[in-house]
Amino acid sequence: MQQQSSYTDSFGLQDKVVFISGSTRGLGLEMASAMARSGALVYINGRSAQSVEQACARLQKSGAHVQGLVGDMSVVADIDRCMTDLAEQHGRCDVLVNNMGIRIRQPLAAFDFAQMEQMLQANLLGAMYLSQKAAALMRQQQWGRLITITSVAGEVARPGDGVYPITKQGLTGMMRALAVELATYGITSNAIAPGTFATETNLEMVNAEAGQTLAGRNPTGRWGRPEEIAGLAVFLASDLSGYINGQVIAVDGGLSVLF
């Protein structure tokens, strides 16, 4: 009698080719690790060869199937080169995770035009162009998953953070536009909106008084652990998520629904 497969097998990403921008640390690296452990070939991306090599080595020690592609995903030439490399090596890109971004915390009045342009290029325009290139490969096979990392700051705003919410709301608009444009090709487009996570970038704040105050405002009473975003990313990349399209899913401990 043939043994029945487990339903959890449907969450697997066997033989999927995944590209995650800005994935040498933090949430990007956690998602890369989870997808690789779910059977995918994951391409780690970062702006320096050293950071990419270190991230790949860290995951490969645990047996993860990962490779690296060095490039700045806010630069057109780098995006073209990375997508060309994927096309030449595999002829496809099954899953794209837009995770690259920067944050300059200051009021809009304090920004000069160059800083505004820098944030728009890194947080929004780069993701638009990268999504366009990845979707072109996905259309050839009539299947694909576009996952965009936005933020709970894409739905709300706080003083002293004038441009970041604008770029994140722009990403939400992009995600929804692609959900409508690409669905007939078997490609879904969704977003994950992280809340406050204790990543390397935030560790100093986590341990400070302000960080403890912020944790106290969360219904869970704590910061998120980076690995707690990984399960949703794997699910959205899998076959099981095929009828979820155009949605923003918050992973924030309930912070965004607290009155």
C-alpha positions in Angstrom: 0.0 0.0 0.0 1.4 3.4 -1.0 2.1 5.6 1.9 0.1 8.8 1.9 2.2 12.0 1.8 1.8 14.5 4.5 -0.1 17.6 3.9 2.9 19.6 5.1 4.7 18.4 1.9 2.6 20.9 0.0 4.5 23.7 1.8 7.7 22.5 0.2 9.7 24.5 -2.3 11.5 21.7 -4.0 13.5 22.8 -7.0 12.2 26.3 -6.9 14.7 29.1 -7.8 14.4 32.0 -5.4 16.0 35.4 -5.5 15.9 37.5 -2.3 17.2 41.1 -2.5 19.1 42.5 0.5 19.4 39.1 2.1 22.8 38.9 3.8 21.4 39.6 7.2 18.3 40.2 9.3 14.8 39.2 7.9 16.2 38.6 4.5 18.7 36.0 5.7 16.0 34.3 7.8 13.7 34.0 4.9 16.5 32.7 2.7 17.4 30.1 5.3 13.7 28.9 5.7 13.2 28.7 1.9 16.4 26.8 1.4 15.5 24.4 4.2 12.1 23.9 2.4 13.9 22.6 -0.7 14.5 25.8 -2.8 17.7 26.9 -4.4 18.0 30.4 -2.9 20.1 33.2 -4.2 21.5 35.5 -1.5 22.0 39.1 -2.6 23.9 42.0 -1.1 26.0 44.9 -2.3 29.4 43.5 -1.2 31.1 40.3 -2.2 32.3 39.8 1.4 28.8 40.0 2.9 27.3 37.7 0.3 30.1 35.1 0.8 29.7 35.2 4.6 26.0 34.8 4.4 26.2 31.9 2.0 28.8 30.2 4.1 26.7 30.5 7.2 23.7 28.8 5.6 25.7 26.2 3.7 27.1 25.0 7.0 23.6 23.8 7.9 23.3 22.1 4.5 21.2 24.8 2.8 21.3 25.0 -0.9 22.2 28.7 -1.5 24.3 30.7 -3.9 25.2 34.3 -4.1 24.6 37.2 -6.5 26.4 40.4 -5.7 24.7 43.6 -6.7 22.9 46.8 -5.6 19.2 46.3 -6.3 18.7 50.1 -6.6 21.1 50.2 -9.6 19.6 49.3 -13.0 22.8 47.7 -14.4 23.2 45.5 -11.3 19.6 44.3 -11.6 20.0 43.5 -15.3 23.2 41.5 -14.6 21.6 39.5 -11.7 18.5 38.7 -13.7 20.6 37.8 -16.8 22.7 35.4 -14.6 19.5 33.7 -13.3 18.2 33.4 -16.9 21.4 31.9 -18.2 21.9 29.5 -15.3 18.3 28.3 -14.9 16.1 30.0 -17.5 13.7 31.0 -14.7 13.1 32.8 -11.4 10.2 31.1 -9.6 10.1 33.4 -6.5 11.2 37.0 -6.0 11.4 38.5 -2.6 11.8 42.3 -2.7 13.5 43.0 0.6 16.1 45.7 -0.1 15.6 49.1 1.5 17.0 52.0 3.5 15.6 54.3 6.1 16.6 57.9 6.9 14.6 58.9 10.1 14.0 62.7 9.9 11.0 65.0 9.2 10.2 65.7 5.5 11.4 69.3 6.1 14.9 68.1 6.8 15.3 66.2 3.6 17.1 67.5 0.6 16.1 66.3 -2.9 19.1 64.0 -3.2 18.0 62.1 0.0 14.4 61.8 -1.2 15.7 60.5 -4.5 18.0 58.0 -2.7 15.2 56.6 -0.6 12.8 56.3 -3.6 15.4 54.6 -5.7 16.4 52.1 -3.0 13.0 51.4 -1.6 10.6 51.7 -4.5 12.0 52.2 -8.0 14.6 49.4 -7.7 11.8 47.0 -6.5 9.6 48.0 -9.5 12.4 47.4 -12.0 13.5 44.1 -10.3 9.9 42.9 -10.3 9.5 43.7 -13.9 12.5 41.7 -14.9 11.6 38.7 -12.6 8.0 38.7 -13.8 9.2 38.5 -17.4 11.0 35.2 -16.5 7.9 34.0 -14.6 5.6 34.7 -17.5 7.5 32.2 -19.7 6.6 29.4 -17.4 3.2 30.6 -16.4 4.0 30.5 -12.7 5.6 32.7 -10.2 5.5 34.4 -6.7 6.3 38.0 -6.1 6.7 38.8 -2.4 7.3 42.4 -1.3 8.5 43.3 2.2 6.7 46.5 3.1 6.2 47.6 6.8 3.5 48.4 9.3 4.9 51.9 8.7 3.3 51.7 5.2 -0.1 52.0 6.8 0.6 54.5 9.6 3.0 57.4 10.1 4.9 58.8 13.1 6.6 62.2 13.5 10.2 62.4 12.4 9.9 59.8 9.7 8.8 61.7 6.7 9.8 59.7 3.6 9.9 56.1 4.7 6.1 55.6 4.9 5.7 57.2 1.5 8.1 54.6 -0.1 6.4 51.7 1.7 2.9 52.8 0.7 4.3 53.0 -2.9 5.5 49.4 -2.6 1.9 48.4 -1.5 0.6 50.1 -4.6 3.1 48.3 -6.8 2.3 45.0 -5.2 -1.4 45.4 -5.9 -0.9 46.7 -9.5 1.2 43.6 -10.2 -1.4 41.3 -8.6 -4.0 42.6 -11.1 -1.6 42.7 -14.1 0.0 39.3 -13.7 -2.6 36.9 -12.2 -3.6 35.5 -15.6 -0.1 34.3 -16.1 -0.2 32.2 -12.9 1.8 34.8 -11.0 0.7 36.1 -7.6 1.8 39.3 -5.9 1.6 39.8 -2.1 3.3 41.7 0.6 4.5 41.0 4.1 4.4 44.0 6.5 6.8 43.4 9.4 6.5 45.2 12.7 9.3 45.7 15.2 11.9 42.8 14.9 15.0 42.3 16.9 17.4 42.2 13.9 21.1 43.1 13.9 20.2 46.7 12.8 17.8 47.2 15.7 19.6 45.4 18.6 20.9 48.6 20.1 17.4 50.0 20.2 15.9 46.8 21.5 18.1 47.0 24.6 17.6 50.7 25.2 14.8 52.2 27.2 13.0 53.4 24.1 13.0 49.8 22.8 11.5 48.5 26.0 8.8 51.2 25.8 8.0 50.2 22.2 7.8 46.5 23.2 5.4 47.5 26.0 3.0 49.0 23.4 2.8 45.7 21.5 0.0 43.4 22.6 2.6 40.6 22.8 4.8 42.8 25.1 7.9 42.0 23.1 9.9 42.5 19.8 9.6 39.9 17.1 12.2 37.3 16.5 13.5 37.3 12.9 12.7 33.6 12.4 9.0 34.4 13.1 8.6 36.0 9.7 10.0 33.0 7.8 7.0 30.7 7.9 4.7 33.2 6.1 7.4 33.8 3.5 7.6 30.1 2.8 3.8 29.7 2.6 3.5 32.7 0.1 6.2 31.1 -2.0 4.5 27.7 -2.1 1.8 26.2 -4.4 -0.7 26.4 -1.5 -0.8 30.2 -1.7 -2.0 30.3 -5.3 -5.4 32.0 -4.5 -3.9 34.6 -2.2 -3.2 37.7 -4.4 -2.9 41.4 -3.8 -2.8 41.2 0.0 -0.7 42.8 2.7 -0.2 40.5 5.7 1.2 42.1 8.8 3.6 40.2 11.0 3.7 42.5 14.0 2.4 40.9 17.1 -0.8 42.9 16.7 0.8 46.3 16.9 -1.0 47.6 13.8 -4.5 46.8 15.2 -3.9 48.3 18.7 -6.1 51.3 19.2 
